[in-house]
Amino acid sequence: MKLTTYIITMIAAIILIFNITKIDFAEPLSKNSFPAVATSISAGCAILIVSVIRISLKIKDLIKKA
């Protein structure tokens, strides 16, 4: 599970970086930039969710050891 969370984090980070380069910062919510903005936000959310899962697994292991 630990390896899976790191792989998902890396994929989401690559998607996030790629989409940030596609955003037109002059008009970020224009027709061409909106999909990049939406995908960047969702990739950030994926990274956050996987981080929470990783932390909860660490807490679970600490409780098991105690």
Buried (B, 14 or more C-beta within 10 A) or exposed (E): EEEEBEEBBEBBBEBBEEBBEEBBEEEEEEEEBBEBBEBBEBBBEBBEBBEEBBEEEEEEEEEEEE
